[in-house]
Structures are given as C-alpha cells and as structure tokens.
Amino acid sequence: MASTTRGSQKARDTLDYLRDKISSSEWAVGELIPREPELMDLIGVGKSTVREAVRSLAAFGMLETVPGVGTFVRARTPVSTLLTEFLADHDLEEVLVYRRSLEIEAAQHAAVHRSADQLAQLHAAVERAEHTDPAHIDSCDQSTNPGSFHMLVVEASGSKLLLDLYRGVMGVLQRAASEGRVILGTTLETMHLDHGAVLDAIEARDVRSAAHSMALHVDRDLGLRTDMLDFAGQTERAASLIGAGYDPGDVVSPDATQSPETLTQSQPQRG
C-alpha cells in the first residue's frame, strides 16, 4: 500500500511539473518539450511515470506527441482546447458575438494594464501589418499568431483566463474559416485604420475609446458567409440583414470572387 501511495505521489508530482512548465510559458505553445530521457533525469522518475503524465496532458489537449519527432506544446492550459470543442457545437453567430465580447473586454483592460514594452509591440504589429503582402493576410488565422495585433491586445489585458478563452473561441473560428464559413468582412485599408484607432486608445489609456474602437472593428472584422445563413428559418442574423436591406436572393456563389462590399454584408452594423 505504501508503495502504491508513493507511486501515485510521483505521478502527481510529474504531472504538476509538466503542467507548471507549460502554464508558465517556459515551454511555449508550438515548442518541443524535452525528450523522455531528459524528463526522467529532470524529475527523477521512471519512464512509465513520464509517459503517464504526458498522456494525461495530451488528453487535455495541452500536449501532442508526433511519432519520430517528439512532443509539442499545443495549449497553455486545458481551457482553450476544451472550450474549442465545446463551442464547436454552438451556432457560429453566437461564437462571433462571444468573440466580440472578449475582444472589447481585452481592449479595455489593455488600456489600463499595458506596459511600455507591450505598447511598443502593438506599434510594431500595426506597422508590420501595413507592409504585409495583402495576399498573405488572413485576419482569422493571424488573430492567434504570436505577435499579431489581436493576440497582443489580449495579452496586454493582463488576464490569463481571458487569453485562454480567446484562444478557445478563435480555434472554432479558424476551423470555420478553413471550411469557408467565416470570412474577412472588411477591406484591408479599413482593418488597418481600425487597428490604428484601437492602438491610439490603448496608448492614451482611454478605456472608453478602446472599447468603442474595438467594438466597431470586430463588428466588421470577421463575419459569416451570407450564403451560409438560414434565411428560410429567419434566424436573428438573417432578420437583421434583411432589415438592413440585404436581398437574400442575391447570394454569393462559393466560387465567386467577393468584393469588399459583398464581404461587409455578412456583418450587420451595431449601434
């Protein structure tokens, strides 16, 4: 019995060790963790204990083992991975609204908590985006890339929970974007102007302007393809589009080249 107790404690200690390295970002998302023999030496446990801990964190979506390559960090906490799977069963309209709330909250907190270094990173991100080849811009994918404007704003909020929730939401939207269900709903010029307005507010520590600027931006940043909406069922989004003058009979073909004006129709303006 005593041996079993010690074994269980070793397993818990090993799991805590790995989880702490990941949650503290000492092992960053996307990086390889030390290999099995190195972990055994670092923690002072056997191979089976290390493998059990790695399997547990892989089940939570925090780690992923690629045969012949190694084990990668996939999420800083289990929150974002589990949330992504949970939200995948919800209507995309609702997910977009939830994403809007998170980004507005992040902008407000960033205006209060951002550091001088984070402000400099935001300036660099805006400048970098303005000189990026438009063909390489994908607002949805870039929202969670390290160093992207949106990710930096959320990080500058100072809330790790907000960051995890944001990653979870964007995981759903990125998956939908890859399937062609979510699109960039604004022109690149307008996107750059929006980013500049949010940055100015954060730099001035103007909480109200940060919230309003971000709200306006996310209202037209990402949206659903209009031909994916259920106009026959008169969903809330469909009703708002029809009320704004959109003709549901004028549907964009999936293969058609979409103009900025067509894309903007997928996001009704809010007051």
C-alpha positions as CSV (number, residue, x, y, z in Angstrom):
1,M,0.0,0.0,0.0
2,A,2.8,2.4,0.9
3,S,4.5,1.7,-2.4
4,T,1.2,2.5,-4.3
5,T,0.9,5.8,-2.4
6,R,4.5,6.8,-3.2
7,G,3.8,5.9,-6.9
8,S,0.7,8.0,-7.0
9,Q,2.5,10.9,-5.5
10,K,5.3,10.6,-8.1
11,A,2.7,10.6,-10.8
12,R,1.1,13.7,-9.4
13,D,4.4,15.5,-8.9
14,T,5.4,14.7,-12.5
15,L,2.1,15.9,-13.9
16,D,2.4,19.1,-11.8
17,Y,6.0,19.6,-13.1
18,L,5.0,19.4,-16.7
19,R,1.8,21.5,-16.3
20,D,3.7,24.3,-14.5
21,K,6.3,24.4,-17.3
22,I,3.5,24.8,-19.8
23,S,1.2,27.2,-18.0
24,S,4.1,29.5,-17.1
25,S,5.0,29.5,-20.8
26,E,8.5,28.4,-20.0
27,W,7.7,25.8,-22.6
28,A,5.8,27.9,-25.2
29,V,2.9,26.8,-27.4
30,G,4.3,25.2,-30.5
31,E,7.7,24.2,-28.9
32,L,9.0,20.7,-28.4
33,I,9.3,19.7,-24.7
34,P,12.4,17.8,-23.5
35,R,12.6,14.2,-24.6
36,E,11.7,11.4,-22.4
37,P,15.2,10.5,-21.0
38,E,15.8,14.2,-20.2
39,L,12.5,14.4,-18.4
40,M,13.3,11.3,-16.4
41,D,16.6,12.9,-15.2
42,L,15.0,16.3,-14.5
43,I,12.1,15.0,-12.4
44,G,13.8,11.9,-11.0
45,V,11.1,9.4,-12.1
46,G,10.9,6.4,-14.3
47,K,9.8,6.1,-17.9
48,S,6.3,4.8,-17.2
49,T,5.6,7.8,-14.9
50,V,6.7,10.3,-17.5
51,R,4.6,8.6,-20.2
52,E,1.6,8.6,-18.0
53,A,1.9,12.3,-17.3
54,V,2.4,13.1,-21.0
55,R,-0.7,11.0,-21.9
56,S,-2.8,12.8,-19.3
57,L,-1.8,16.3,-20.7
58,A,-2.3,15.1,-24.2
59,A,-5.8,14.0,-23.3
60,F,-6.4,17.6,-22.1
61,G,-5.1,19.0,-25.4
62,M,-2.0,20.6,-23.8
63,L,0.5,18.3,-25.4
64,E,0.6,16.4,-28.7
65,T,3.1,13.6,-29.4
66,V,4.3,13.2,-33.0
67,P,5.9,9.8,-33.7
68,G,9.5,10.2,-34.7
69,V,9.6,13.9,-33.9
70,G,8.7,14.5,-30.3
71,T,6.1,16.0,-28.0
72,F,4.8,19.5,-28.7
73,V,3.0,22.0,-26.5
74,R,-0.4,22.6,-28.0
75,A,-2.1,24.8,-25.4
76,R,-1.0,26.6,-22.2
77,T,-4.0,25.3,-20.3
78,P,-6.8,22.8,-21.0
79,V,-9.3,25.6,-21.0
80,S,-8.8,26.8,-24.6
81,T,-8.8,23.2,-26.1
82,L,-11.9,22.1,-24.1
83,L,-13.6,25.4,-24.9
84,T,-12.9,25.0,-28.6
85,E,-14.5,21.6,-28.6
86,F,-17.5,22.8,-26.5
87,L,-18.2,25.8,-28.7
88,A,-17.9,23.8,-31.9
89,D,-21.4,22.5,-31.2
90,H,-22.8,26.1,-31.0
91,D,-24.1,28.4,-33.7
92,L,-21.3,30.4,-35.3
93,E,-23.3,33.6,-34.9
94,E,-23.2,33.1,-31.2
95,V,-19.5,32.3,-31.2
96,L,-18.8,35.6,-33.1
97,V,-20.8,37.5,-30.5
98,Y,-18.8,35.9,-27.7
99,R,-15.5,36.7,-29.5
100,R,-16.7,40.3,-29.8
101,S,-17.3,40.5,-26.0
102,L,-13.8,39.1,-25.3
103,E,-12.0,41.5,-27.6
104,I,-13.8,44.5,-26.2
105,E,-13.0,43.4,-22.7
106,A,-9.4,42.8,-23.7
107,A,-9.1,46.3,-25.2
108,Q,-10.5,48.0,-22.1
109,H,-8.1,46.1,-19.8
110,A,-5.2,46.7,-22.1
111,A,-5.8,50.5,-21.9
112,V,-5.3,50.2,-18.2
113,H,-2.7,47.4,-17.8
114,R,-0.5,47.6,-20.9
115,S,3.2,48.1,-20.3
116,A,5.6,50.3,-22.3
117,D,7.1,47.2,-23.9
118,Q,3.6,45.8,-24.8
119,L,2.7,49.2,-26.4
120,A,5.9,49.1,-28.4
121,Q,5.0,45.6,-29.6
122,L,1.5,46.8,-30.6
123,H,3.0,49.6,-32.6
124,A,5.4,47.2,-34.3
125,A,2.5,44.8,-35.1
126,V,0.4,47.6,-36.8
127,E,3.4,48.8,-38.8
128,R,4.3,45.2,-39.8
129,A,0.7,44.5,-41.0
130,E,0.6,47.7,-43.1
131,H,3.6,46.4,-45.1
132,T,2.5,42.8,-45.4
133,D,1.5,41.5,-48.8
134,P,-2.3,41.5,-48.9
135,A,-2.2,38.0,-50.4
136,H,-0.8,36.8,-47.1
137,I,-3.3,38.4,-44.9
138,D,-5.9,36.2,-43.2
139,S,-7.4,38.0,-40.3
140,C,-8.8,34.9,-38.7
141,D,-5.6,32.9,-38.7
142,Q,-3.5,35.8,-37.7
143,S,-5.6,36.6,-34.7
144,T,-3.9,34.0,-32.6
145,N,-0.4,34.1,-34.1
146,P,2.3,35.2,-31.7
147,G,3.0,38.9,-32.2
148,S,-0.3,39.5,-34.1
149,F,-2.2,42.7,-33.2
150,H,-5.2,40.9,-31.7
151,M,-3.2,38.5,-29.7
152,L,-1.0,41.3,-28.3
153,V,-4.1,43.3,-27.2
154,V,-5.4,40.2,-25.4
155,E,-2.0,39.6,-23.8
156,A,-1.8,43.3,-22.8
157,S,-5.1,42.9,-20.9
158,G,-3.1,41.1,-18.2
159,S,-5.7,38.3,-17.8
160,K,-4.5,34.7,-18.5
161,L,-8.1,33.5,-18.3
162,L,-9.2,36.0,-21.0
163,L,-6.3,34.8,-23.1
164,D,-7.3,31.2,-22.8
165,L,-10.9,31.9,-23.5
166,Y,-9.9,33.9,-26.6
167,R,-7.7,31.1,-27.9
168,G,-10.6,28.7,-27.5
169,V,-13.0,30.9,-29.4
170,M,-10.6,31.6,-32.2
171,G,-9.9,27.9,-32.5
172,V,-13.6,27.5,-33.5
173,L,-13.5,30.4,-35.9
174,Q,-10.2,29.4,-37.5
175,R,-11.7,25.9,-38.2
176,A,-14.8,27.5,-39.7
177,A,-12.6,29.9,-41.8
178,S,-10.7,26.9,-43.2
179,E,-14.1,25.5,-44.3
180,G,-15.1,28.8,-45.9
181,R,-17.8,29.6,-43.4
182,V,-16.2,32.6,-41.9
183,I,-14.7,35.4,-44.0
184,L,-12.8,38.7,-43.6
185,G,-15.6,41.2,-43.6
186,T,-13.8,44.4,-44.3
187,T,-11.2,45.9,-46.6
188,L,-7.5,45.8,-45.6
189,E,-7.4,49.6,-45.6
190,T,-10.3,49.8,-43.1
191,M,-8.7,47.0,-41.0
192,H,-5.5,49.0,-40.7
193,L,-7.4,52.1,-39.7
194,D,-9.4,50.2,-37.1
195,H,-6.2,48.8,-35.6
196,G,-4.7,52.2,-35.5
197,A,-7.8,53.6,-33.7
198,V,-7.6,50.8,-31.1
199,L,-3.9,51.3,-30.6
200,D,-4.3,55.1,-30.1
201,A,-6.9,54.5,-27.4
202,I,-4.7,51.9,-25.6
203,E,-1.7,54.3,-25.8
204,A,-3.8,57.1,-24.4
205,R,-5.2,54.8,-21.7
206,D,-8.6,55.8,-22.8
207,V,-10.8,52.9,-21.7
208,R,-14.0,54.1,-23.3
209,S,-12.4,54.8,-26.7
210,A,-10.6,51.4,-26.6
211,A,-13.9,49.6,-26.1
212,H,-15.8,51.6,-28.8
213,S,-12.9,51.3,-31.3
214,M,-12.6,47.5,-30.8
215,A,-16.4,47.1,-30.9
216,L,-16.5,48.8,-34.3
217,H,-13.6,46.8,-35.6
218,V,-14.8,43.3,-34.6
219,D,-18.3,44.1,-35.9
220,R,-16.8,44.2,-39.4
221,D,-13.6,42.2,-39.0
222,L,-15.0,38.7,-39.3
223,G,-18.4,37.5,-40.5
224,L,-20.4,34.6,-41.8
225,R,-20.7,34.0,-45.5
226,T,-24.1,35.3,-46.4
227,D,-24.9,32.2,-48.4
228,M,-24.3,30.1,-45.3
229,L,-27.2,31.8,-43.4
230,D,-30.6,30.2,-42.9
231,F,-32.8,32.9,-44.4
232,A,-35.7,30.4,-44.7
233,G,-35.6,29.9,-41.0
234,Q,-35.4,33.7,-40.3
235,T,-32.6,33.5,-37.8
236,E,-31.7,36.6,-35.8
237,R,-28.8,37.3,-38.1
238,A,-30.8,36.8,-41.3
239,A,-33.6,39.0,-40.0
240,S,-31.1,41.8,-39.2
241,L,-29.6,41.6,-42.6
242,I,-33.0,41.7,-44.4
243,G,-34.0,44.6,-42.2
244,A,-30.8,46.5,-43.3
245,G,-31.8,46.0,-46.9
246,Y,-29.9,42.8,-47.8
247,D,-31.6,40.7,-50.5
248,P,-31.4,37.0,-49.6
249,G,-32.0,36.1,-53.2
250,D,-28.7,37.8,-54.2
251,V,-26.5,35.0,-52.8
252,V,-22.8,35.0,-53.4
253,S,-21.5,31.8,-55.1
254,P,-18.9,29.9,-53.1
255,D,-16.6,30.1,-56.2
256,A,-17.3,33.8,-56.9
257,T,-14.7,36.5,-56.3
258,Q,-16.1,38.5,-53.4
259,S,-15.7,42.3,-53.4
260,P,-15.1,44.2,-50.1
261,E,-18.7,45.4,-50.3
262,T,-20.0,41.9,-50.6
263,L,-17.9,40.7,-47.6
264,T,-19.1,43.6,-45.4
265,Q,-22.7,42.5,-45.9
266,S,-22.0,39.4,-43.7
267,Q,-21.7,41.6,-40.6
268,P,-24.6,43.9,-39.7
269,Q,-23.6,47.1,-38.1
270,R,-24.4,47.5,-34.4
271,G,-25.1,50.8,-32.7
